[in-house]
Amino acid sequence: MLILLPPSETKHARTRGHRLDVDSLSFPELSDVRHRVLDALTDVGGRDDAAEILGVSSNLTEDLARNTRLRTTPALPVQDLYTGVLYDALDLGTLDAAALRRARRWLVVVSALYGAVRPRDKVAPYRLSMAVNLPGLGPVAAAWREPLDDVLSAAAGRGVIVDCRSSTYVAAWTPRGDLARKWVQIRVPGATHMAKHTRGLLARHLCQVGKDVRTPQALEAVAADGFSTTLTAPARTGQPWVLDVSTP
């Protein structure tokens, strides 16, 4: 099973520790693109119009400054990096040993800077969205599309692809062919806050139950043990299944 998570805009940082080692990250096939995005983002971070290019408030001075120090800032594990509603609900630090092993094997965060990373990968905090058009690089999502197709298609294997990403990050990789038949987008009714919370709870639940399901129907059966669910088949070939999930 492959559980795809979005990154969070809010992140922890460290003041001490080893620097980022791009070539040590999971999916080493992405290293060349990672270096290109790193260089482009570092260059933008020092510009007067950095906030405008990145689509963020100019008040985020520390975030913008951090983008200029990506290769020297202490790195920390992905499982400790991201904060916010989804990651609070996922709460990897409180999983038992077996569930945590599954989480480290099944969870992949799709990142605008790093492409795809697993929970134990050590990365530097950053500020970048997949929707940004970076000078010297172009649209970030487009830069990742082909490289991510190669590595995530392989990572999916025979299991279901549980997609908890927003549409901005879906643009960077869309499962195709046979993979699309196992692609399940998680949809949560209601406000964005509740949607993120429920997706985090679902990802945690799947890791705790520990069934490496192979079909959308089997995924719904596991999810239904802890949530109210409705599974909808694709309207046409190439589109995802949709699993509507809500807390009881």
PAKOLSE-597659 format. One record per residue: residue in one letter; x, y, z of N, C-alpha, C in turn. Coordinates in steps of 0.2 Angstrom, whole numbers, plus 5000, padded with zeros to 4 digits. Example, Ala and Ser with C-alpha at 12.3 -4.5 7.8 and 13.67 -1.06 7.14 Angstrom:
REM PAKOLSE-597659
["A", [5066, 4972, 5039], [5062, 4978, 5039], [5066, 4984, 5039]] ["S", [5064, 4989, 5035], [5068, 4995, 5036], [5064, 5000, 5039]] 
REM end
This chain:
REM PAKOLSE-597659
["M", [5004, 4994, 5000], [5000, 5000, 5000], [5004, 5006, 5000]] ["L", [5002, 5011, 4996], [5006, 5018, 4996], [5001, 5023, 4998]] ["I", [5002, 5026, 5004], [4998, 5032, 5006], [5002, 5038, 5005]] ["L", [4999, 5042, 5001], [5001, 5049, 4999], [4999, 5054, 5003]] ["L", [5003, 5058, 5006], [5001, 5064, 5010], [5004, 5070, 5007]] ["P", [5000, 5076, 5008], [5003, 5082, 5007], [5007, 5085, 5012]] ["P", [5012, 5089, 5010], [5016, 5093, 5015], [5011, 5098, 5019]] ["S", [5014, 5100, 5024], [5011, 5106, 5028], [5015, 5112, 5027]] ["E", [5011, 5118, 5027], [5015, 5124, 5026], [5019, 5126, 5033]] ["T", [5016, 5123, 5038], [5020, 5125, 5045], [5024, 5119, 5046]] ["K", [5030, 5121, 5049], [5036, 5116, 5050], [5040, 5117, 5056]] ["H", [5042, 5112, 5059], [5047, 5113, 5064], [5054, 5114, 5061]] ["A", [5058, 5117, 5066], [5065, 5118, 5064], [5070, 5116, 5069]] ["R", [5076, 5115, 5068], [5081, 5114, 5073], [5087, 5119, 5072]] ["T", [5090, 5120, 5078], [5096, 5125, 5078], [5102, 5121, 5078]] ["R", [5102, 5115, 5079], [5108, 5111, 5079], [5107, 5104, 5075]] ["G", [5112, 5101, 5072], [5112, 5095, 5069], [5115, 5095, 5062]] ["H", [5115, 5089, 5059], [5118, 5088, 5053], [5114, 5092, 5047]] ["R", [5118, 5094, 5042], [5115, 5098, 5037], [5111, 5093, 5032]] ["L", [5107, 5095, 5028], [5104, 5091, 5023], [5109, 5088, 5018]] ["D", [5108, 5081, 5017], [5111, 5077, 5012], [5106, 5075, 5007]] ["V", [5106, 5078, 5002], [5101, 5077, 4997], [5102, 5070, 4994]] ["D", [5108, 5067, 4993], [5109, 5061, 4990], [5107, 5055, 4995]] ["S", [5106, 5056, 5001], [5104, 5051, 5006], [5097, 5050, 5007]] ["L", [5093, 5054, 5003], [5085, 5053, 5004], [5083, 5047, 5000]] ["S", [5077, 5045, 5002], [5073, 5040, 4999], [5072, 5042, 4991]] ["F", [5071, 5037, 4987], [5071, 5038, 4980], [5076, 5042, 4977]] ["P", [5083, 5040, 4977], [5088, 5043, 4975], [5088, 5045, 4968]] ["E", [5084, 5042, 4964], [5083, 5044, 4957], [5080, 5051, 4956]] ["L", [5078, 5054, 4961], [5075, 5061, 4961], [5081, 5066, 4963]] ["S", [5087, 5064, 4964], [5092, 5068, 4967], [5094, 5074, 4962]] ["D", [5094, 5073, 4955], [5096, 5078, 4951], [5090, 5084, 4951]] ["V", [5084, 5082, 4951], [5079, 5087, 4951], [5079, 5090, 4958]] ["R", [5080, 5087, 4963], [5080, 5090, 4970], [5085, 5095, 4970]] ["H", [5091, 5094, 4967], [5097, 5099, 4967], [5094, 5105, 4963]] ["R", [5091, 5104, 4957], [5089, 5109, 4953], [5084, 5114, 4957]] ["V", [5079, 5111, 4960], [5074, 5114, 4964], [5077, 5118, 4970]] ["L", [5082, 5115, 4973], [5085, 5118, 4979], [5089, 5124, 4976]] ["D", [5092, 5124, 4971], [5096, 5130, 4968], [5091, 5135, 4966]] ["A", [5086, 5134, 4963], [5081, 5139, 4961], [5078, 5142, 4967]] ["L", [5076, 5138, 4972], [5073, 5141, 4978], [5077, 5145, 4982]] ["T", [5084, 5143, 4982], [5089, 5147, 4986], [5090, 5154, 4983]] ["D", [5090, 5154, 4976], [5091, 5160, 4972], [5085, 5165, 4973]] ["V", [5079, 5162, 4973], [5073, 5166, 4974], [5073, 5169, 4981]] ["G", [5075, 5165, 4986], [5075, 5167, 4993], [5078, 5174, 4994]] ["G", [5083, 5175, 4990], [5087, 5181, 4991], [5085, 5187, 4988]] ["R", [5079, 5187, 4984], [5077, 5192, 4980], [5072, 5196, 4984]] ["D", [5071, 5203, 4982], [5066, 5207, 4985], [5059, 5205, 4984]] ["D", [5058, 5202, 4978], [5051, 5200, 4976], [5050, 5192, 4978]] ["A", [5054, 5189, 4983], [5053, 5182, 4984], [5046, 5181, 4987]] ["A", [5043, 5185, 4991], [5036, 5183, 4993], [5031, 5183, 4988]] ["E", [5032, 5188, 4983], [5027, 5188, 4978], [5028, 5182, 4973]] ["I", [5034, 5180, 4972], [5035, 5174, 4968], [5032, 5168, 4971]] ["L", [5034, 5167, 4977], [5031, 5161, 4981], [5024, 5161, 4983]] ["G", [5021, 5167, 4982], [5014, 5167, 4984], [5012, 5167, 4991]] ["V", [5017, 5170, 4995], [5016, 5171, 5002], [5016, 5178, 5005]] ["S", [5014, 5179, 5011], [5015, 5185, 5014], [5022, 5188, 5015]] ["S", [5023, 5194, 5014], [5030, 5197, 5015], [5032, 5197, 5022]] ["N", [5027, 5196, 5027], [5028, 5195, 5034], [5032, 5189, 5036]] ["L", [5032, 5184, 5032], [5035, 5178, 5033], [5042, 5178, 5032]] ["T", [5045, 5183, 5036], [5052, 5184, 5034], [5057, 5178, 5036]] ["E", [5056, 5175, 5042], [5060, 5169, 5043], [5059, 5164, 5038]] ["D", [5053, 5162, 5036], [5052, 5157, 5031], [5056, 5159, 5025]] ["L", [5056, 5165, 5023], [5059, 5167, 5017], [5067, 5167, 5017]] ["A", [5069, 5169, 5023], [5076, 5169, 5025], [5079, 5161, 5025]] ["R", [5075, 5157, 5028], [5077, 5150, 5028], [5078, 5147, 5021]] ["N", [5074, 5149, 5016], [5075, 5147, 5010], [5082, 5148, 5007]] ["T", [5085, 5153, 5009], [5092, 5155, 5007], [5097, 5150, 5010]] ["R", [5095, 5147, 5016], [5100, 5143, 5020], [5099, 5135, 5019]] ["L", [5096, 5133, 5014], [5093, 5126, 5014], [5099, 5121, 5014]] ["R", [5105, 5123, 5012], [5110, 5118, 5012], [5114, 5118, 5018]] ["T", [5113, 5123, 5022], [5117, 5123, 5029], [5112, 5123, 5035]] ["T", [5106, 5123, 5034], [5101, 5123, 5040], [5101, 5116, 5042]] ["P", [5101, 5114, 5049], [5100, 5108, 5052], [5094, 5104, 5049]] ["A", [5095, 5098, 5047], [5090, 5094, 5044], [5086, 5090, 5050]] ["L", [5080, 5088, 5049], [5077, 5084, 5054], [5072, 5079, 5050]] ["P", [5070, 5073, 5053], [5066, 5068, 5050], [5060, 5071, 5048]] ["V", [5057, 5069, 5042], [5051, 5071, 5039], [5045, 5070, 5045]] ["Q", [5046, 5064, 5048], [5041, 5063, 5053], [5040, 5068, 5059]] ["D", [5046, 5072, 5060], [5046, 5077, 5065], [5045, 5084, 5062]] ["L", [5046, 5085, 5055], [5046, 5091, 5052], [5039, 5094, 5051]] ["Y", [5034, 5091, 5049], [5028, 5094, 5047], [5023, 5095, 5053]] ["T", [5020, 5100, 5054], [5015, 5101, 5059], [5009, 5103, 5056]] ["G", [5004, 5104, 5060], [4997, 5106, 5058], [4992, 5100, 5059]] ["V", [4986, 5102, 5056], [4980, 5097, 5058], [4981, 5090, 5056]] ["L", [4983, 5089, 5050], [4984, 5082, 5047], [4989, 5078, 5051]] ["Y", [4995, 5082, 5052], [5000, 5078, 5056], [4999, 5077, 5063]] ["D", [4995, 5082, 5066], [4993, 5081, 5073], [4989, 5075, 5074]] ["A", [4984, 5074, 5069], [4980, 5068, 5069], [4983, 5062, 5068]] ["L", [4988, 5062, 5063], [4992, 5056, 5062], [4996, 5054, 5068]] ["D", [5000, 5059, 5071], [5003, 5058, 5077], [5008, 5051, 5077]] ["L", [5012, 5051, 5073], [5017, 5046, 5072], [5020, 5044, 5078]] ["G", [5022, 5049, 5082], [5026, 5047, 5088], [5023, 5043, 5093]] ["T", [5016, 5042, 5093], [5012, 5038, 5098], [5010, 5031, 5095]] ["L", [5012, 5030, 5089], [5011, 5023, 5086], [5015, 5018, 5089]] ["D", [5012, 5012, 5090], [5016, 5006, 5093], [5021, 5004, 5087]] ["A", [5026, 5000, 5089], [5032, 4999, 5085], [5030, 4996, 5078]] ["A", [5025, 4991, 5078], [5023, 4988, 5072], [5020, 4993, 5067]] ["A", [5015, 4997, 5070], [5012, 5002, 5066], [5017, 5007, 5063]] ["L", [5022, 5009, 5067], [5027, 5014, 5065], [5031, 5011, 5060]] ["R", [5032, 5005, 5060], [5036, 5002, 5054], [5032, 5002, 5048]] ["R", [5026, 5000, 5049], [5021, 5001, 5043], [5021, 5008, 5040]] ["A", [5020, 5013, 5044], [5020, 5020, 5042], [5026, 5022, 5039]] ["R", [5032, 5020, 5041], [5038, 5021, 5038], [5039, 5018, 5031]] ["R", [5035, 5013, 5030], [5035, 5009, 5024], [5030, 5011, 5019]] ["W", [5024, 5013, 5021], [5019, 5015, 5017], [5018, 5022, 5016]] ["L", [5020, 5027, 5020], [5018, 5034, 5020], [5024, 5037, 5015]] ["V", [5021, 5041, 5011], [5026, 5046, 5007], [5023, 5053, 5006]] ["V", [5027, 5057, 5008], [5025, 5064, 5008], [5027, 5067, 5001]] ["V", [5022, 5070, 4997], [5024, 5073, 4991], [5026, 5080, 4992]] ["S", [5032, 5082, 4991], [5034, 5089, 4993], [5037, 5093, 4986]] ["A", [5035, 5099, 4986], [5037, 5103, 4981], [5045, 5104, 4980]] ["L", [5048, 5103, 4986], [5056, 5104, 4986], [5059, 5097, 4985]] ["Y", [5057, 5092, 4988], [5060, 5086, 4988], [5057, 5080, 4984]] ["G", [5051, 5082, 4981], [5048, 5077, 4977], [5044, 5072, 4980]] ["A", [5047, 5067, 4983], [5044, 5062, 4987], [5049, 5060, 4993]] ["V", [5046, 5060, 4999], [5051, 5058, 5005], [5047, 5053, 5009]] ["R", [5050, 5049, 5013], [5047, 5045, 5018], [5049, 5048, 5025]] ["P", [5045, 5045, 5030], [5045, 5048, 5037], [5052, 5049, 5040]] ["R", [5057, 5044, 5038], [5064, 5044, 5042], [5069, 5049, 5038]] ["D", [5067, 5051, 5032], [5072, 5055, 5028], [5073, 5062, 5032]] ["K", [5079, 5064, 5032], [5081, 5070, 5035], [5081, 5076, 5030]] ["V", [5077, 5081, 5031], [5077, 5086, 5026], [5077, 5093, 5030]] ["A", [5078, 5098, 5026], [5079, 5105, 5029], [5072, 5108, 5028]] ["P", [5069, 5112, 5033], [5063, 5116, 5033], [5063, 5121, 5027]] ["Y", [5058, 5122, 5024], [5058, 5126, 5018], [5051, 5129, 5017]] ["R", [5050, 5134, 5012], [5043, 5136, 5011], [5043, 5136, 5003]] ["L", [5039, 5132, 5000], [5038, 5131, 4993], [5031, 5127, 4992]] ["S", [5027, 5130, 4987], [5021, 5126, 4985], [5022, 5123, 4978]] ["M", [5019, 5118, 4977], [5019, 5114, 4971], [5016, 5119, 4965]] ["A", [5012, 5124, 4967], [5009, 5128, 4962], [5013, 5134, 4960]] ["V", [5019, 5135, 4963], [5024, 5140, 4961], [5027, 5139, 4954]] ["N", [5028, 5145, 4951], [5033, 5145, 4945], [5039, 5148, 4947]] ["L", [5044, 5144, 4948], [5051, 5147, 4950], [5055, 5149, 4944]] ["P", [5058, 5155, 4945], [5062, 5158, 4940], [5068, 5153, 4939]] ["G", [5070, 5151, 4933], [5076, 5147, 4932], [5074, 5140, 4932]] ["L", [5068, 5138, 4934], [5065, 5131, 4934], [5059, 5130, 4930]] ["G", [5054, 5135, 4931], [5047, 5135, 4928], [5042, 5132, 4933]] ["P", [5037, 5130, 4931], [5031, 5127, 4936], [5034, 5121, 4939]] ["V", [5034, 5121, 4946], [5037, 5116, 4950], [5033, 5109, 4949]] ["A", [5027, 5109, 4948], [5023, 5103, 4947], [5025, 5100, 4941]] ["A", [5027, 5104, 4936], [5029, 5101, 4929], [5036, 5098, 4930]] ["A", [5040, 5101, 4934], [5047, 5098, 4935], [5047, 5092, 4938]] ["W", [5042, 5090, 4942], [5042, 5084, 4946], [5038, 5078, 4942]] ["R", [5034, 5080, 4937], [5029, 5075, 4935], [5032, 5069, 4932]] ["E", [5037, 5069, 4928], [5040, 5063, 4925], [5044, 5059, 4930]] ["P", [5049, 5063, 4934], [5052, 5059, 4939], [5048, 5056, 4944]] ["L", [5043, 5059, 4946], [5038, 5056, 4951], [5035, 5050, 4948]] ["D", [5033, 5050, 4942], [5029, 5045, 4939], [5034, 5038, 4939]] ["D", [5040, 5039, 4938], [5045, 5033, 4938], [5045, 5030, 4945]] ["V", [5046, 5035, 4950], [5048, 5032, 4957], [5041, 5030, 4960]] ["L", [5036, 5034, 4960], [5030, 5032, 4963], [5026, 5026, 4960]] ["S", [5027, 5026, 4954], [5024, 5020, 4950], [5027, 5013, 4953]] ["A", [5033, 5013, 4954], [5037, 5008, 4957], [5035, 5007, 4964]] ["A", [5035, 5012, 4968], [5033, 5012, 4975], [5026, 5009, 4976]] ["A", [5022, 5010, 4972], [5015, 5008, 4973], [5014, 5000, 4973]] ["G", [5019, 4997, 4969], [5019, 4990, 4969], [5012, 4987, 4967]] ["R", [5010, 4982, 4971], [5003, 4979, 4969], [4998, 4981, 4974]] ["G", [4999, 4986, 4978], [4994, 4988, 4983], [4990, 4994, 4981]] ["V", [4985, 4996, 4985], [4981, 5002, 4983], [4985, 5008, 4984]] ["I", [4984, 5013, 4980], [4986, 5020, 4981], [4981, 5024, 4985]] ["V", [4982, 5026, 4991], [4978, 5030, 4995], [4980, 5037, 4995]] ["D", [4976, 5041, 4992], [4978, 5048, 4990], [4975, 5053, 4994]] ["C", [4979, 5056, 4999], [4976, 5061, 5004], [4979, 5068, 5002]] ["R", [4981, 5069, 4996], [4984, 5075, 4993], [4979, 5080, 4991]] ["S", [4980, 5086, 4991], [4976, 5091, 4988], [4977, 5091, 4981]] ["S", [4973, 5095, 4977], [4973, 5095, 4970], [4980, 5098, 4967]] ["T", [4982, 5103, 4971], [4989, 5106, 4970], [4994, 5101, 4969]] ["Y", [4994, 5096, 4973], [5000, 5091, 4973], [4998, 5085, 4969]] ["V", [4991, 5084, 4968], [4989, 5078, 4963], [4992, 5080, 4956]] ["A", [4993, 5087, 4955], [4995, 5089, 4948], [5002, 5087, 4947]] ["A", [5006, 5085, 4952], [5013, 5083, 4951], [5014, 5076, 4949]] ["W", [5009, 5072, 4951], [5009, 5065, 4949], [5002, 5062, 4949]] ["T", [5000, 5059, 4943], [4993, 5056, 4943], [4994, 5049, 4941]] ["P", [4992, 5044, 4944], [4993, 5037, 4942], [4990, 5036, 4936]] ["R", [4993, 5031, 4932], [4991, 5030, 4925], [4990, 5023, 4924]] ["G", [4987, 5021, 4919], [4986, 5014, 4916], [4983, 5009, 4922]] ["D", [4987, 5004, 4923], [4984, 4999, 4928], [4984, 5002, 4935]] ["L", [4989, 5007, 4936], [4989, 5010, 4943], [4983, 5014, 4944]] ["A", [4980, 5017, 4939], [4974, 5021, 4940], [4968, 5017, 4943]] ["R", [4968, 5010, 4941], [4963, 5006, 4944], [4963, 5005, 4951]] ["K", [4969, 5006, 4954], [4970, 5005, 4962], [4971, 5012, 4965]] ["W", [4969, 5017, 4962], [4970, 5024, 4964], [4964, 5026, 4968]] ["V", [4964, 5028, 4974], [4958, 5030, 4978], [4960, 5037, 4981]] ["Q", [4956, 5042, 4979], [4956, 5048, 4982], [4952, 5048, 4988]] ["I", [4955, 5051, 4994], [4951, 5052, 5000], [4947, 5058, 5000]] ["R", [4941, 5058, 5001], [4937, 5064, 5001], [4933, 5065, 5007]] ["V", [4934, 5071, 5010], [4930, 5072, 5017], [4926, 5078, 5016]] ["P", [4919, 5077, 5018], [4914, 5082, 5017], [4916, 5087, 5023]] ["G", [4914, 5094, 5022], [4915, 5099, 5027], [4921, 5103, 5026]] ["A", [4922, 5107, 5031], [4928, 5112, 5031], [4935, 5109, 5030]] ["T", [4939, 5113, 5027], [4946, 5111, 5026], [4949, 5108, 5032]] ["H", [4948, 5111, 5038], [4951, 5109, 5044], [4949, 5102, 5046]] ["M", [4943, 5101, 5045], [4940, 5094, 5047], [4943, 5089, 5042]] ["A", [4943, 5091, 5035], [4946, 5086, 5030], [4953, 5084, 5032]] ["K", [4957, 5089, 5034], [4964, 5087, 5035], [4964, 5083, 5041]] ["H", [4960, 5084, 5046], [4960, 5080, 5052], [4958, 5073, 5051]] ["T", [4953, 5072, 5047], [4951, 5066, 5046], [4955, 5062, 5041]] ["R", [4959, 5065, 5037], [4964, 5061, 5033], [4970, 5059, 5037]] ["G", [4972, 5063, 5042], [4977, 5061, 5046], [4975, 5055, 5050]] ["L", [4968, 5055, 5053], [4966, 5049, 5057], [4965, 5043, 5053]] ["L", [4963, 5044, 5046], [4963, 5038, 5042], [4970, 5035, 5041]] ["A", [4975, 5039, 5039], [4981, 5036, 5038], [4984, 5033, 5044]] ["R", [4983, 5036, 5050], [4985, 5032, 5056], [4981, 5026, 5057]] ["H", [4975, 5026, 5056], [4971, 5019, 5056], [4973, 5014, 5052]] ["L", [4975, 5016, 5046], [4977, 5011, 5041], [4984, 5008, 5043]] ["C", [4988, 5012, 5046], [4994, 5009, 5049], [4993, 5005, 5055]] ["Q", [4989, 5007, 5059], [4987, 5003, 5065], [4984, 4996, 5063]] ["V", [4979, 4996, 5058], [4976, 4990, 5056], [4981, 4985, 5053]] ["G", [4985, 4988, 5048], [4991, 4984, 5046], [4989, 4979, 5040]] ["K", [4983, 4980, 5037], [4982, 4976, 5031], [4984, 4979, 5024]] ["D", [4988, 4976, 5021], [4991, 4979, 5015], [4986, 4977, 5009]] ["V", [4981, 4981, 5008], [4975, 4979, 5004], [4977, 4980, 4997]] ["R", [4974, 4977, 4992], [4975, 4977, 4985], [4970, 4980, 4981]] ["T", [4964, 4981, 4984], [4958, 4983, 4980], [4955, 4989, 4983]] ["P", [4952, 4994, 4980], [4948, 4999, 4983], [4943, 4996, 4987]] ["Q", [4939, 4991, 4986], [4934, 4988, 4990], [4937, 4986, 4997]] ["A", [4943, 4983, 4996], [4946, 4980, 5002], [4948, 4986, 5007]] ["L", [4950, 4992, 5004], [4952, 4998, 5007], [4946, 5001, 5011]] ["E", [4940, 5001, 5007], [4934, 5003, 5011], [4932, 4999, 5017]] ["A", [4933, 4992, 5016], [4931, 4988, 5022], [4936, 4989, 5028]] ["V", [4942, 4991, 5027], [4946, 4992, 5032], [4945, 4999, 5035]] ["A", [4943, 5004, 5031], [4942, 5011, 5033], [4935, 5011, 5037]] ["A", [4930, 5006, 5035], [4924, 5006, 5038], [4924, 5004, 5045]] ["D", [4929, 5001, 5047], [4930, 4999, 5054], [4930, 5005, 5059]] ["G", [4932, 5011, 5056], [4933, 5016, 5061], [4930, 5023, 5058]] ["F", [4927, 5022, 5052], [4924, 5028, 5049], [4917, 5027, 5045]] ["S", [4914, 5032, 5044], [4908, 5031, 5039], [4911, 5032, 5032]] ["T", [4909, 5027, 5028], [4912, 5027, 5021], [4907, 5026, 5016]] ["T", [4909, 5029, 5010], [4905, 5028, 5004], [4911, 5028, 4998]] ["L", [4911, 5022, 4994], [4916, 5021, 4989], [4912, 5022, 4982]] ["T", [4915, 5027, 4978], [4912, 5028, 4971], [4917, 5026, 4966]] ["A", [4915, 5022, 4961], [4919, 5020, 4956], [4920, 5026, 4951]] ["P", [4926, 5025, 4947], [4927, 5031, 4942], [4922, 5031, 4937]] ["A", [4921, 5038, 4935], [4916, 5039, 4930], [4919, 5037, 4923]] ["R", [4925, 5037, 4922], [4929, 5034, 4916], [4936, 5032, 4917]] ["T", [4938, 5028, 4913], [4945, 5026, 4913], [4950, 5031, 4915]] ["G", [4955, 5030, 4919], [4960, 5035, 4921], [4958, 5039, 4927]] ["Q", [4952, 5039, 4929], [4950, 5043, 4935], [4951, 5039, 4941]] ["P", [4951, 5042, 4947], [4952, 5038, 4953], [4945, 5036, 4956]] ["W", [4946, 5031, 4960], [4940, 5029, 4964], [4940, 5035, 4969]] ["V", [4934, 5036, 4972], [4933, 5041, 4977], [4930, 5038, 4984]] ["L", [4934, 5038, 4989], [4932, 5036, 4995], [4930, 5042, 5000]] ["D", [4923, 5043, 5001], [4921, 5048, 5006], [4922, 5045, 5013]] ["V", [4925, 5049, 5017], [4926, 5047, 5024], [4924, 5052, 5029]] ["S", [4921, 5050, 5034], [4919, 5055, 5039], [4919, 5051, 5046]] ["T", [4921, 5055, 5051], [4921, 5052, 5058], [4914, 5051, 5060]] ["P", [4912, 5045, 5063], [4906, 5043, 5066], [4903, 5049, 5070]] 
REM end
